[in-house]
Amino acid sequence: MDEHEAGTSRRDFLRKCIAGAAALSAAGEFNLLSAQQPAAVKSKVVVARDAMLRAAGSKVDSGRIFGLLDRGMQAFYGVDNPLQAWKKLVRPGERIGLKVNTIAGRGLSTNVQVVAAICERLQQAGIQARDIIVWDRESSELERAGFRLASAANRVRCMGTDAFGYEEQPESFGTVRSKLSKILTRNCDVLINVPVLKDHSDSGITAALKNMYGVIDNPYRLHTQGCAPGIADLNMLPAIRTKMRLTICDATTASFDGGPSFEPESTWQHNGVIIARDTVALDYTAWQIIEHKRAKQGLKTLLAAGRAPRFIALAADARHQLGTNDPNQISRVEV
């Protein structure tokens, strides 16, 4: 081989090496993106129930609540130890906000014992009591729902946005132009959504997505057209999207008609919780549960009643992409 041929050979070899390295680099980048955005992974929704949750009467058994939550969390995170599940949810040093729903009073608000159990497990997972706040719109609504207000710095706090106020500048997306609660924007790093499974006279159903109406100063503006696109647009606000980590929907007592107010004849003891990271998939599942109960009660479907929850499909559309409403992409796990 002469000098020219040797030089050409070396250059070809180097080109191949560089091309190979580039290909490996590109493949590594592609694999990293694929790992971050696994399109084929289904949205998991865990529906955990305990038929004996009220074995001693109408009141929820606080001991069994822990078991119910633990089994649901273990199933969601795929672990054998309940504390492992809670440690996957939060990290020590994070400030946790539990957004409850208390508009319907004691009869149909987030169950106090469910919230107490969540707070206990969070502390066992390494969260300091002072870094947990249970909140909703108004302190008076929390009290009417059975919560005890607390503001001491060394314990779990419980108070309404009225004690903190709303941001001065509104945030906007689509039809939404609202001021956010300072509890959300300034006092918590992680949002755990703790709504109630219930019927709604405007939106059809209310669970995960609509519970965010309680974090803004003007929810009344977003109730037109069946809350669509209001609910979907609201959940696009960055503070909600980035801080929302998990929804634990209280389905111990639920409503199939007459909501969101408490109508005793339209509620039932579902004795469960629904757990999901995907709020759209959770709401789709909640809708199916309510429809099933309505059918058993001999009632029309929500579509036939003129109030199908159209916001669910909007929240899943190309503009919002908040989750999936495709039943083929939802992995529903019954516990």
Secondary structure, 3 states (H helix, E strand, C coil): CCHHHHHHHHHHHHHHHHHHHHHHHHHHHHHHHHHHCCCCCCEEEEEEECCCCCCCCCCCCHHHHHHHHHHHHHHHHCCCCHHHHHHHHCCCCCCEEEEECCCCCCCCCCCHHHHHHHHHHHHHCCCCHHHEEEEECCHHHHHHCCCCCECCCCCCEEEEHHHCCECCCCEEECCEEECEEHHHHHCCCEEEEECECEEECCCEEECCCHHHHHHECCHHHHCHHHHCCHHHHHCCCHHHHHHEEEEEEEECCEECCCCCCCCHHHEECCCEEEEECCHHHHHHHHHHHHHHHHHHCCCCCCCCCCCCCCHHHHHHCCCCCCCCCCHHHEEEEEC
